[in-house]
Amino acid sequence: MKSFEIPEFYRSPLITAIKQRRKLDDHMKKDFAPTKLDFGPIEIYLARHFGFCYGVENAIEIAFKTVNENPGKRIFLLSEMIHNPQVNADLLKSGVRFIMDTVGKHYVAWDELDKEDIIIIPAFGTTLETEQKLRTLGIDPLRYNTTCPFVEKVWNRSEQIGTKGFTIIIHGKPQHEETRATFSHSSHSGPALVVKDLAEAKKLEKYILKTTALTDFYEEFKGQYSEGFNPETDFERIGVVNQTTMLASDTQEIADFLKQVITQNGHGDADRFADTKDTLCYATNDNQSAVMGMLDVQADMAIVVGGYNSSNTSHLVELCEARLPTYYIENDSKIKADASIRHYMLHDHVEIETPSFLPKTDKTRILLTSGASCPDAIVEKVIVKILGFFPEADSIDSVIRQLTA
């Protein structure tokens, strides 16, 4: 896989040593057991896969290269490059400005831009409508395009099945930038509809089987279907794709349910349901599988590091919190000197502070992972912060020496 040039301050000597060792020992990526870091009084178990994925490193490389190669020019990002506060703050410090926030509210009006400006498309991609708006301003929207190749793969697959007469069902969060972009590209090829979860997908059964008034569909799925969507005819043939950061198991469950519903009348699978398993993102799959492997360890708690608006990170939190106490933090600053921790409550959408979060045991065991947009350097800082509460713990340098021996 391609190696990217990203700023050195995002790297971590410890995490690099760990990942290189795991790659050497398991180059086929079949072992999802975590890496055990034994510091003596505390053991930290790092997930097999975590941190920057291919799409994120690609986006960061393009963005910083664009800044370095265009001194004096106005450079804008359509919205957040990725859902990590440090990376976005670093880009702002370098002089980049955001045109809009993550839900499309403008900081910079379109008429403030001109054809000499540089516009960077974020890793989530953007809508066809936004691309066209930039073209009308004389700006090539694809010249500085950091859209993740795996997001584009979903778009390409959507186009393939859409042009063959299938309606595209998108498993995603309706207001997420990537889902909005995928919806736009899919709608260009055929009818499209967004469902956020299995419960919402199950509501489609009555419309697919025509057991209820089809007019109810428009109110129940308001804002989630493409222009001209006709539930009378557009559920005859369907295919399911996803926002790449969703839980892969949830997408599969939705696809399995809808396939069962649409084929129960004896029609052949190929006639009514398109196979789209190849659109699931490898990094999302690997990170989620690695968390499941990590959860086999008997531990006191889990810590998940990443942006609070990061979809892929939130799903890692969901997996962990179903099994043991889990703390969702943006960075090491959330761990305080008095051993309290400020962490995000995913379902309440609020940050709270928990005092004395470390257990009083002879051997503390912590599971640790991070989202696909979280720099490894932040993960190392979290480890360093935790070790500060254990004066007798072995040093990070000694662990690195063990890994590289």
N, C-alpha and C positions, 0 to 999 in steps of 0.2 A: 504494500500500500504506500502511496505517496507520502513523503515526509515534508511537512510544512515549516516555513520560517515564521515563527511567532515570537513576540517579545520575550526576552529571557526572564523577565520578572514574573511571567506566568508559570515558569518551570519550577520544579522542585527536585533537588538532588536525591532526596529519599524516595519520592514517588517514582522518579525515573529509574532508579536502581531496582525498585520492586517490579515495575512493569517490564523492564528488560529481562529480569530473572524469570518472571512468569512466562514471558514470550519464548524464552529459550527452553524452558522445561515443558511447555505446553503450546507449541506453535500452531496446533490445529484447533486450539480453544475449546477443547472438550471437557476440561476440568473447571467446574464452576465453584469449587471450594475456595474460601477466602484465604488471604495471606495472613498468617499469624505473626504478629510483631510482639515478641516477649520482652518487656522492659523490666521484668522482675515482679514488683508488686502490682503491676498492671499489664494486662494483655489487650492489645488492640487488633481486631480482625478486620482487615481491609477487603472489601468486595473484590472479586476477580477482575471485574471491569467497572470503571467509573471515570468521570471527568471528561475532558474535551473529546468529542467525536470528530469524525472526518469532516462533516459539514461545518462544525463550529471552527475548527482550525483553518479550514479553507476560507471562511468568512473573515476571520481575524487577520489572516495573512493579506488578503486583498485590501481590507480596510486600512491597515497601517501602511501598506505599500503605497496605496493611493495618497495618503497624507504625506508621506515622505517624498513622493515624486512630483507633488504639485504645490510647492511653496507659494504662498501669496494668493492662491485661488480660494474661492468660497467652496467649501465642501459640506454637503448635507447628507444625512441618513434619512430615509423615508420614516423610519421609526427605530426603536431599539434594535441594535445589531443582533443581539441575542438576549435571552432573559437572565442576565447576570449583572448586578449593579456595579461591580468593580470594572468590568470590561467597558460598559457603557460610560461610566464616569471617566475612564482613561481616554476614551475617544473624545468626549466633551472637552477634556483638558487639552487635547491636541488641536483644538479649534474646530472640530466637527460640530455641526448643529443638527438637531432633530427637526424634521418637518412636522411630524405629528406624534401623538402618543400611541400606546398599544391598541387603543380602541378607535383610533382614527380622528381624534380631536386635534386640530391644527395649532401648532406653535408658530408656523410660518405659512402665510397665505400663498397660494399658487402664483398670484400676480406679483409677488416679491422676488420670484425666481426669473433668471434669464438664461439664454442658451450657453453662456460661458460658465455657468455653474456646474459643478460636479455633483451628481446624485448617486448615492450608493444604495442599491437594493439590499435589504437585510437578508439574513439566512432563511427567514420564513418565506421569502418570496413576496410577491405583491399581486394585486388583481390586474386583469386585462384593462379595466377601466382606468386605473392609475397609470399603467404603461402608456395608454393612449393620451392621457392628459399631459404627460411629460413630452410626448412627441409633438403635441400641438404647441409646446413652448420651445420647440427646437432642440430638445434634449434627448439623446439616445438613452433609453431606460436600461439597456442591456450592456452598456459599455463597462459599467462598474457593478456588475451583478454578482452578488454573493449567495444567491439562492442555493440551498443545499441540494446536491445531485439526487438525494433520495426523496426529497420533496418533488423535484421535477419528475422523478420516476413515477410517482403517484399521478401527477398530471398527465404524463404520457399514457399510462394505463387507462386512466379515465377517458382520455380521448379515443383510445382504441375501442373500448366497450361502448362509449357513447355513440360513435359513428356506426356501430353495428346494431343500434336500436335498443340498447340497454339503458335503463334509468340508473343514475349513479347515486348510491346511498353513501354518504360520507359520515363516518364515525369520528366526531370531533366536537370541540367546544365552539359553539356558534360564533362567539365574539373573538376567538383567538386569531391572530394575524394569519397563521398558516392555514387554518380552516377557511377563513374568508378568501384567501388566495386560491385554495384548491376548489372552493365552491365556484369562484369566478371562472376558472379555467374549465371546470367540468361543465358548467352551464353553457359554455360556448359549444360543447360537443353534443349535448343532449339534456334531457330533464335531469335535475339534481335536487337532492334533499339532504339536509344535515340532521343526524340524530346524535344526541349527546351521550346516551347510555342504553343499556339493554331494556330498561323500563320504557324508554321512549320508543325503542324499536318495536317493542311488543304492542304498542298502540297502533302500529301499522297493520297488524293482522286483520283487523276488521275492515280496513280499506282494501287490502289485497284480496280478501275473500268476499268483499262487497256485502257484508252483513250489517252495515250501518249506512246512514245517509252520508254520501260522499262529500256533500257540501260542508259537513262538520270538519273535514280535513283542513280547510283553509284557516279556520280559527285555531284549531289545536296545534298546527305547525306554522303559525304566523311568523314571517320573517326567516323561515328556514327552507323554503322551496324556491325554485327558479321561476322566472316569469313564464306564464303560460302553462304551468304545471297542471296536468289533468289526471286526477286520481282514478278516473274511469278507465283510462288506457295506459297510464304511465307506470302501473305496477305489474304489467304483464310480463316484463322481463327486467331483471335488476342485477346489479353487481355492487359489492361493498368494497370501498377503499377507506383509508383512515388518515387522520392527522397523525403524522409519524411518531408523535410523542405520547400517544395514548397507550394504555395497557394493551399489549398484544393479545393477551388472553381474553380481554373484554371485546376487542374487535372480532376475534374468532368466534366468541360466543354469539355475538350479534349476527355474524354471517351464517353460522350454523342454524340459528333460529329462523332467520328469514328464508334460508334455503329450504328448510323443512316446511314452512308455511306455503311457499310459492310452488313447491313441487308435489304437494300432497294430493293434488288432483290427478296424478298419474302422468304428468308431463315429464319429458326427459330433462335432466339437469342442464345439459348444454343448451337446450332450447330456451330456458327461462332464467337460469342463474349463471352468471359469469364467474369463472375462477380468478380471483385476484389475490391469492395468498402471496404472490411475489412482490407485493407492494409494502409489506411490513419492513420497517427499518432495521437493519442489522444491529445498530448501536442500541436502539431501544430494546430489542430482544435480548442482546447480550447483557446490558445493565440490569434488566429486570430478572433474567435468569441468574445473574451473579448475586443479586439480593436474596433470591430464594435459596441459593447455595449457602450464603452467609447465615441465613436464618436457621440452618441446621445446627449451628453452634449454640450451646447453652451460655447465654450472656446476661448481664445485668440490664443493659440498655442498648439502644441504637442511636446514633447521631447521623443525620442526613444533612449535607451542606449544599446550599444552592440558593438561587434567587427565589423569592416568595411568589413571583408570578411565573415561575418556570413550570410548564406542564409536565415535562418528563420527570423533573425532580419530585413533584407532588405525588406522582404515582409510585415512586420508590418509597416515599413516606407512608403511603397507604399500605403497601406491602409490609413494611416494618411494624407499623403501629397495630396491625392485626395480631401480632405475636408477642410484643414486649414494649415497655415504655420507650418512646421515641421522641427525640428532640430535633426539630427542624430549624436550622440556623443559617444565616447568610454568610457568616464568617466568624473568625476567632474572637472578634470584639464582643460577641454576644455572650462569651464566657467571662464572667467577672472575677476579680481577685478574691472576692469573699466566697467563691465556689457556688455562686448562683448562676443561673443561665437564663437569658432572654431568648425565647423560642416562639415560633409561629404555630398557632393552632389552625391547622389546615381547614377544618370544617366551619370554624367560627370566624375565620379571616381576621384574626387579631393576634398581636404579639403579647405574650405574658412573661412574667418572671417567676422562675421556680428556685427557691433557696436550697442550698446544700444538695445539689442534684447527684453528686457522686455517692455511691453506697458505702457504708462503713463495713467493709469485708477485708479478709486477709488477702484476697486476690480479686481485683476488679477486672471484669471482662466487658469490653465495649465493642460493638459492631459499628463500622464506619464506612460510609459511601458518600458519593456526591453526584450531582446532576451532570448532564452532558455539556452544560455551558459553564461549569465551575472550574477555574484554573487549579492545577495541582498545587500551586504555591499556597493557596488558601487552605487546602486540606492539610498540608504540612504544618501550617501555622496553628491549625486546630489541634493537631497532635502535640505540638510543642506546648500549647497553652494547657492542655490536660496533664502533660507530664510535669508541669510546674507544681501541681498539687501532690506530687510523689517525689520527695527529695531523694529517696533511695533508688529511684528508677535508673536503669542503664541509660546511657546517652544515645541519641539518634545516630551519632557517628559510629558507635559500636555496632548498631543494627545494620547500618549501611555496609560496614566491613564484612559482616556475616553474609549479607546478600551478594556481595561481589567477590567473595572468597572462591 
